[in-house]
Amino acid sequence: MIWQKGTANAGYQNAIPVVWGDQILVNGTNLQIFDLNTGEIRKTVRCAQDADRFLRSRRLTIAGSSTPIVAGDHAFFGHDDTSIRAVNRGGDVVWEHRLGTPVKTAPAVTGDKLFVHDYAGNLWCFASMADEKEVRMPSRGICAHRGASETHPENTLSALREAIRLGAQMIEFDVALTKDGQLVLMHDDTIDRTTNGKGAVANWTLCELKKLDAGTWKNAKFKSERIPTLDEALAIMPANIWLNVHLKGDVELAEKVTKRIAANKRLHQSFLACGIKAAKAAKRVDGRIKICNMERQGNSLPYVKETIEMKADFIQLYKGKSVDPAHTKLLKQHGIRVNFCCAKEADVVRRLFEVGAEFPLVDRLEPMLKVADEMGIERLKPVYHSSAKRSISHADKD
């Protein structure tokens, strides 16, 4: 025997393993991608764990039973969570469609058409990837903390635009609820520090907040800045930048933000940085929403294990000047991307990359992007959906 690896799919092995170049795909509770020669897990593609009425009536656990089909640079697979997905060779999900019923048999691909037979007896035909421009998400890079916050007023459109212009691979911003239930970008509980107003965000309506100056506190040249809404922030984003959406609230906020992310077709690139209650609420709204576990946040093995247990998509290790490489290795084996908050020095950022952290959050954006340059991490070249509002065309780079 050369190697043996557990797949956590005991009892549901009816999906046939598929060889794809130097790796092998195994579809079960999640899709796992193994190195063909060593058996090491290269990527775990996490699927939603919310069962529909078919599953609740027939079994206690979810296990994807559709054999993956490889077609060119993509592999297609169905799952009991009722979705059909396409992944690229790196294991990134580049296309997804929720059917509403489990997918039990292997999809078929011919020419530019994809055929799927679901558990309810429906045959679906899609235009394969012909009408879907693949979006390749960064595997690692620099996260702009509240946008380019060292040089621009945090959580404003100018800070977000500057982060995109400089080539940040991820942007973090904070979302809060107004008095009238609207979603705005704001970190603090109050507006005192970053506007010319005073009091709690929750005591102001959106109309009232829009009249405030959200830029002069940083520099007089930003006097025209206003507090942006979540929709305004999403509208200027490229399709290939990670969006680290930090929730400054709980259940109601999570539900509303998830709905807007889905409505703006940003599920593939957005994740909610939140606690368990908010995460569960978001998942009830849309099981496809990605989660970064912020419950009992720290830089420790218990936090790592809790993140794995809750099947989060991201972790945000917190405090210190490095992380344990054994922790980052364990997280990656479970398909969890690794953020770190926060880093101010070039040597710290360099060390974080070396030990397996993938996205350090930084305020000093441009100097830290130069560190990433030195390590061979390519700056983001923005890709926009055809329907996107191109209000930052100057952000394109040669």
NUMAR-218665 format. One record per residue (C-alpha): x, y, z. Coordinates in Angstrom, 1 decimal. Example, Ala and Ser with C-alpha at 12.3 -4.5 7.8 and 13.67 -1.06 7.14 Angstrom:
! NUMAR-218665
NODE	12.3	-4.5	7.8 $
NODE	13.7	-1.1	7.1 $
//
This chain:
! NUMAR-218665
NODE	0.0	0.0	0.0 $
NODE	1.3	3.4	-0.9 $
NODE	-1.0	5.6	1.3 $
NODE	-4.4	5.7	3.0 $
NODE	-6.4	8.8	4.1 $
NODE	-9.7	9.1	5.8 $
NODE	-12.3	11.2	4.0 $
NODE	-15.0	11.5	6.7 $
NODE	-17.5	10.1	4.3 $
NODE	-18.1	6.6	5.8 $
NODE	-21.3	5.1	4.6 $
NODE	-21.6	7.3	1.5 $
NODE	-18.8	6.2	-0.7 $
NODE	-21.0	5.8	-3.9 $
NODE	-19.3	8.8	-5.5 $
NODE	-16.4	7.5	-7.6 $
NODE	-13.0	9.1	-7.0 $
NODE	-11.8	11.0	-10.1 $
NODE	-8.1	11.5	-11.1 $
NODE	-7.4	15.0	-12.5 $
NODE	-3.7	15.4	-13.4 $
NODE	-1.6	15.0	-10.3 $
NODE	-4.6	15.1	-7.9 $
NODE	-7.7	13.1	-7.1 $
NODE	-11.2	14.4	-6.3 $
NODE	-13.4	12.7	-3.7 $
NODE	-16.9	14.0	-3.2 $
NODE	-18.7	13.4	0.1 $
NODE	-19.7	15.6	3.0 $
NODE	-17.4	18.1	1.2 $
NODE	-15.4	17.8	-2.0 $
NODE	-11.8	16.9	-1.1 $
NODE	-8.8	17.2	-3.4 $
NODE	-5.8	14.9	-2.6 $
NODE	-2.3	14.9	-3.9 $
NODE	-2.2	11.8	-6.1 $
NODE	1.3	10.7	-5.0 $
NODE	1.3	11.6	-1.3 $
NODE	-2.3	11.6	-0.3 $
NODE	-2.0	15.0	1.3 $
NODE	-5.2	17.1	1.3 $
NODE	-4.6	20.0	-1.1 $
NODE	-8.0	21.6	-0.7 $
NODE	-11.4	21.0	0.9 $
NODE	-14.3	22.6	-0.9 $
NODE	-16.9	23.1	1.8 $
NODE	-20.5	22.5	0.9 $
NODE	-23.5	23.8	2.9 $
NODE	-24.6	21.6	5.8 $
NODE	-28.2	22.6	5.8 $
NODE	-30.4	19.7	4.6 $
NODE	-33.7	20.3	2.8 $
NODE	-36.9	18.3	3.4 $
NODE	-35.7	15.4	1.3 $
NODE	-32.6	14.9	3.5 $
NODE	-34.4	15.3	6.8 $
NODE	-36.8	12.6	5.9 $
NODE	-34.3	10.1	4.7 $
NODE	-31.1	10.4	6.7 $
NODE	-29.4	12.2	9.6 $
NODE	-26.2	13.4	7.8 $
NODE	-25.4	15.0	4.5 $
NODE	-23.0	13.4	2.0 $
NODE	-22.5	14.5	-1.6 $
NODE	-22.9	11.5	-3.9 $
NODE	-22.4	13.0	-7.3 $
NODE	-19.2	11.8	-9.0 $
NODE	-17.2	14.8	-10.2 $
NODE	-16.8	15.3	-14.0 $
NODE	-13.7	16.9	-15.4 $
NODE	-14.0	19.1	-18.5 $
NODE	-11.0	21.1	-19.5 $
NODE	-9.8	23.4	-16.7 $
NODE	-12.9	22.7	-14.5 $
NODE	-14.5	19.9	-12.5 $
NODE	-18.3	19.9	-12.0 $
NODE	-20.0	18.1	-9.1 $
NODE	-23.4	18.0	-7.5 $
NODE	-24.1	17.7	-3.8 $
NODE	-26.9	16.9	-1.3 $
NODE	-27.0	20.6	-0.3 $
NODE	-28.8	21.0	-3.6 $
NODE	-26.1	22.9	-5.5 $
NODE	-24.1	22.1	-8.6 $
NODE	-20.6	23.6	-8.6 $
NODE	-17.6	24.1	-10.8 $
NODE	-14.1	24.3	-9.4 $
NODE	-10.8	25.2	-11.1 $
NODE	-7.6	23.2	-10.7 $
NODE	-6.8	25.1	-7.5 $
NODE	-10.0	24.0	-5.9 $
NODE	-11.7	27.5	-6.1 $
NODE	-15.4	27.5	-6.7 $
NODE	-15.9	29.6	-9.9 $
NODE	-19.5	28.8	-10.6 $
NODE	-22.5	27.6	-8.5 $
NODE	-26.2	27.1	-9.0 $
NODE	-28.7	26.1	-6.3 $
NODE	-31.3	23.7	-7.8 $
NODE	-33.4	23.2	-4.6 $
NODE	-33.2	19.4	-4.6 $
NODE	-30.2	17.1	-4.1 $
NODE	-28.0	16.2	-7.0 $
NODE	-27.4	12.4	-6.8 $
NODE	-25.9	11.5	-10.2 $
NODE	-22.8	12.7	-12.0 $
NODE	-23.4	15.7	-14.3 $
NODE	-22.6	15.4	-18.0 $
NODE	-20.7	17.8	-20.2 $
NODE	-20.8	18.0	-24.0 $
NODE	-19.5	21.0	-26.0 $
NODE	-20.7	24.1	-24.1 $
NODE	-23.6	22.4	-22.3 $
NODE	-23.8	21.0	-18.8 $
NODE	-26.6	18.5	-17.9 $
NODE	-27.7	17.8	-14.3 $
NODE	-30.3	15.2	-13.1 $
NODE	-31.6	16.1	-9.7 $
NODE	-33.2	13.9	-7.0 $
NODE	-36.7	15.1	-7.9 $
NODE	-36.4	13.8	-11.4 $
NODE	-35.7	17.1	-13.2 $
NODE	-33.1	17.3	-16.0 $
NODE	-31.4	20.7	-16.1 $
NODE	-29.3	22.1	-19.0 $
NODE	-26.8	24.9	-18.4 $
NODE	-24.5	26.7	-20.8 $
NODE	-21.6	25.0	-19.0 $
NODE	-19.0	27.8	-18.4 $
NODE	-19.6	29.5	-21.7 $
NODE	-21.7	32.3	-20.3 $
NODE	-19.8	32.4	-17.0 $
NODE	-16.6	34.3	-16.8 $
NODE	-14.4	32.5	-14.4 $
NODE	-13.4	34.6	-11.4 $
NODE	-10.1	33.5	-9.8 $
NODE	-9.9	34.5	-6.2 $
NODE	-6.5	35.3	-4.7 $
NODE	-4.9	32.4	-2.7 $
NODE	-3.1	34.9	-0.4 $
NODE	-2.2	38.6	-0.2 $
NODE	-2.7	41.7	1.8 $
NODE	-6.0	42.7	3.4 $
NODE	-6.7	46.4	3.5 $
NODE	-8.0	47.0	7.0 $
NODE	-11.0	49.4	6.7 $
NODE	-9.7	50.1	3.2 $
NODE	-6.5	52.1	2.7 $
NODE	-7.0	53.5	6.2 $
NODE	-3.5	54.9	6.8 $
NODE	-3.9	57.5	4.0 $
NODE	-7.7	57.7	3.6 $
NODE	-10.7	58.0	6.0 $
NODE	-11.5	54.5	7.0 $
NODE	-14.7	52.7	5.8 $
NODE	-15.3	55.3	3.0 $
NODE	-15.5	54.9	-0.7 $
NODE	-12.3	56.8	-1.2 $
NODE	-10.5	54.3	1.1 $
NODE	-12.0	51.3	-0.7 $
NODE	-11.1	52.8	-4.1 $
NODE	-7.5	53.4	-3.1 $
NODE	-7.1	49.8	-1.8 $
NODE	-8.4	48.5	-5.2 $
NODE	-6.1	50.9	-7.1 $
NODE	-3.0	49.7	-5.1 $
NODE	-3.8	46.1	-5.8 $
NODE	-4.9	44.8	-2.4 $
NODE	-6.2	41.2	-2.6 $
NODE	-8.7	41.6	0.2 $
NODE	-10.6	44.5	1.8 $
NODE	-12.0	44.5	5.3 $
NODE	-14.8	46.9	6.2 $
NODE	-17.4	47.1	9.0 $
NODE	-21.1	47.2	8.7 $
NODE	-23.7	48.5	11.2 $
NODE	-27.4	49.2	11.4 $
NODE	-28.9	52.7	11.4 $
NODE	-32.0	53.7	13.4 $
NODE	-34.2	53.0	10.4 $
NODE	-32.6	49.6	9.7 $
NODE	-30.3	50.6	6.9 $
NODE	-26.8	49.1	6.4 $
NODE	-23.8	51.5	6.6 $
NODE	-20.1	51.2	6.9 $
NODE	-19.0	52.2	10.4 $
NODE	-16.6	50.6	12.8 $
NODE	-17.3	52.3	16.1 $
NODE	-20.6	52.2	18.0 $
NODE	-20.7	56.0	17.8 $
NODE	-20.0	58.4	14.9 $
NODE	-18.0	60.8	17.1 $
NODE	-14.5	59.8	15.9 $
NODE	-15.0	59.6	12.2 $
NODE	-17.6	62.2	11.4 $
NODE	-18.7	65.7	12.5 $
NODE	-21.7	64.2	14.3 $
NODE	-22.1	62.7	17.8 $
NODE	-23.9	59.8	19.3 $
NODE	-24.6	56.2	18.5 $
NODE	-25.0	55.0	14.9 $
NODE	-28.2	53.3	16.0 $
NODE	-29.7	56.7	16.9 $
NODE	-29.3	58.2	13.4 $
NODE	-31.4	57.5	10.3 $
NODE	-29.6	57.0	7.0 $
NODE	-30.8	60.3	5.7 $
NODE	-29.4	62.1	8.7 $
NODE	-26.0	60.2	8.5 $
NODE	-25.7	61.1	4.8 $
NODE	-25.5	64.8	5.7 $
NODE	-22.4	64.3	7.8 $
NODE	-18.8	64.9	6.9 $
NODE	-17.0	61.5	7.1 $
NODE	-13.6	62.7	5.8 $
NODE	-12.3	66.0	7.2 $
NODE	-11.2	64.2	10.5 $
NODE	-8.5	62.5	8.4 $
NODE	-7.6	65.4	6.0 $
NODE	-9.4	68.5	4.7 $
NODE	-9.1	67.2	1.2 $
NODE	-11.6	64.4	2.1 $
NODE	-14.3	66.9	3.2 $
NODE	-16.8	65.6	0.6 $
NODE	-16.7	62.0	1.9 $
NODE	-20.0	60.7	3.2 $
NODE	-20.8	57.5	5.1 $
NODE	-21.4	54.8	2.5 $
NODE	-24.1	52.2	2.5 $
NODE	-23.3	48.5	2.0 $
NODE	-24.8	48.5	-1.4 $
NODE	-22.7	51.5	-2.5 $
NODE	-19.5	49.7	-1.3 $
NODE	-20.4	46.5	-3.1 $
NODE	-21.2	48.4	-6.3 $
NODE	-17.6	49.6	-6.8 $
NODE	-15.9	46.2	-6.0 $
NODE	-14.2	44.1	-8.6 $
NODE	-15.5	40.5	-8.8 $
NODE	-12.1	39.0	-7.9 $
NODE	-11.3	40.7	-4.6 $
NODE	-12.1	39.1	-1.2 $
NODE	-14.6	41.1	0.9 $
NODE	-14.1	40.7	4.6 $
NODE	-17.4	42.0	6.0 $
NODE	-17.1	42.6	9.7 $
NODE	-20.5	42.7	11.3 $
NODE	-21.0	45.2	14.1 $
NODE	-24.1	43.6	15.4 $
NODE	-25.8	40.2	15.7 $
NODE	-28.7	38.3	14.2 $
NODE	-30.7	41.1	12.5 $
NODE	-27.6	42.6	11.0 $
NODE	-26.4	39.2	9.8 $
NODE	-29.7	38.5	8.1 $
NODE	-29.9	41.8	6.3 $
NODE	-26.3	41.8	5.2 $
NODE	-26.6	38.3	3.8 $
NODE	-29.6	39.3	1.7 $
NODE	-27.8	42.2	0.2 $
NODE	-24.6	40.2	-0.6 $
NODE	-26.8	37.7	-2.4 $
NODE	-28.8	40.3	-4.2 $
NODE	-25.6	42.0	-5.4 $
NODE	-24.2	38.6	-6.6 $
NODE	-21.2	38.8	-4.2 $
NODE	-21.6	35.4	-2.5 $
NODE	-18.5	34.0	-4.2 $
NODE	-16.2	36.6	-2.8 $
NODE	-17.8	37.8	0.5 $
NODE	-17.5	36.4	4.0 $
NODE	-19.0	37.6	7.2 $
NODE	-16.6	38.1	10.1 $
NODE	-19.0	37.4	13.0 $
NODE	-19.8	35.2	16.0 $
NODE	-21.8	31.9	16.1 $
NODE	-25.3	33.4	16.6 $
NODE	-24.8	35.8	13.6 $
NODE	-23.3	33.0	11.5 $
NODE	-26.3	30.7	12.1 $
NODE	-28.7	33.5	11.3 $
NODE	-26.9	34.2	8.1 $
NODE	-26.8	30.6	7.1 $
NODE	-30.6	30.3	7.6 $
NODE	-31.0	33.1	5.1 $
NODE	-28.6	31.6	2.5 $
NODE	-26.6	28.5	3.2 $
NODE	-24.0	29.6	0.6 $
NODE	-22.8	32.6	2.7 $
NODE	-19.2	32.3	3.8 $
NODE	-18.2	32.7	7.5 $
NODE	-15.1	33.9	9.3 $
NODE	-15.3	32.7	12.9 $
NODE	-14.8	35.6	15.3 $
NODE	-16.2	33.7	18.4 $
NODE	-13.6	33.9	21.2 $
NODE	-11.1	35.2	18.7 $
NODE	-7.4	34.6	19.6 $
NODE	-4.1	33.1	18.4 $
NODE	-4.5	29.6	20.0 $
NODE	-5.2	26.0	19.3 $
NODE	-8.7	26.1	21.0 $
NODE	-9.8	28.9	18.6 $
NODE	-8.4	26.9	15.7 $
NODE	-10.3	23.8	16.7 $
NODE	-13.5	25.7	17.3 $
NODE	-13.3	27.2	13.9 $
NODE	-12.8	23.8	12.3 $
NODE	-15.7	22.4	14.3 $
NODE	-18.1	25.1	13.1 $
NODE	-17.0	24.4	9.5 $
NODE	-16.1	28.1	8.9 $
NODE	-14.5	29.2	5.7 $
NODE	-12.1	31.7	7.2 $
NODE	-10.4	32.3	10.6 $
NODE	-8.9	35.6	11.8 $
NODE	-6.1	34.8	14.1 $
NODE	-5.6	37.7	16.5 $
NODE	-2.7	39.3	18.4 $
NODE	1.0	38.5	18.5 $
NODE	3.6	38.8	15.8 $
NODE	3.4	35.3	14.4 $
NODE	1.3	32.2	14.3 $
NODE	2.0	28.5	14.9 $
NODE	2.7	26.9	11.5 $
NODE	1.1	23.7	12.9 $
NODE	-2.1	25.6	13.3 $
NODE	-2.1	27.0	9.8 $
NODE	-1.3	23.6	8.4 $
NODE	-4.3	22.1	10.3 $
NODE	-6.6	24.8	9.1 $
NODE	-5.6	24.4	5.5 $
NODE	-6.2	20.7	5.7 $
NODE	-9.8	21.5	6.5 $
NODE	-10.1	24.1	3.7 $
NODE	-10.1	27.1	6.0 $
NODE	-8.4	30.3	4.8 $
NODE	-6.2	32.0	7.3 $
NODE	-6.4	35.8	8.1 $
NODE	-4.4	37.5	10.8 $
NODE	-5.2	40.8	12.6 $
NODE	-3.3	43.0	12.6 $
NODE	0.3	43.6	11.3 $
NODE	2.1	46.9	11.2 $
NODE	5.8	46.0	10.5 $
NODE	7.2	44.6	7.2 $
NODE	9.2	41.9	9.1 $
NODE	6.0	40.7	10.8 $
NODE	4.1	40.5	7.5 $
NODE	6.9	38.6	5.9 $
NODE	7.1	36.1	8.8 $
NODE	3.3	35.6	8.7 $
NODE	3.4	34.6	5.1 $
NODE	6.3	32.2	5.8 $
NODE	4.4	30.3	8.5 $
NODE	1.2	29.9	6.6 $
NODE	-1.0	33.0	7.2 $
NODE	-2.6	34.0	4.0 $
NODE	-4.1	37.4	4.5 $
NODE	-2.6	39.7	7.1 $
NODE	-4.8	42.7	7.9 $
NODE	-2.9	46.0	7.6 $
NODE	-3.4	49.7	7.9 $
NODE	-0.1	50.7	6.2 $
NODE	-1.3	49.2	2.9 $
NODE	1.3	50.3	0.3 $
NODE	4.4	49.3	2.3 $
NODE	2.9	45.9	3.1 $
NODE	2.0	45.3	-0.5 $
NODE	5.6	45.9	-1.4 $
NODE	6.5	43.1	1.1 $
NODE	4.0	40.8	-0.7 $
NODE	5.6	41.9	-4.0 $
NODE	9.0	40.7	-2.8 $
NODE	7.5	37.4	-1.9 $
NODE	6.2	36.9	-5.4 $
NODE	2.5	37.6	-4.5 $
NODE	0.9	39.2	-7.5 $
NODE	-1.1	42.4	-6.9 $
NODE	-4.8	42.2	-7.8 $
NODE	-5.7	43.1	-11.3 $
NODE	-9.4	44.0	-11.0 $
NODE	-12.0	42.0	-12.9 $
NODE	-15.5	43.5	-13.1 $
NODE	-18.8	41.8	-13.9 $
NODE	-20.3	43.3	-17.0 $
NODE	-23.2	44.5	-14.9 $
NODE	-21.0	46.2	-12.3 $
NODE	-21.0	49.9	-11.9 $
NODE	-17.6	50.9	-13.2 $
NODE	-17.1	53.9	-11.0 $
NODE	-13.5	53.2	-10.4 $
NODE	-12.2	52.6	-13.9 $
NODE	-8.9	54.4	-12.9 $
NODE	-8.2	51.4	-10.6 $
NODE	-7.3	49.2	-13.5 $
NODE	-3.5	48.5	-13.6 $
NODE	-1.2	47.7	-16.5 $
//
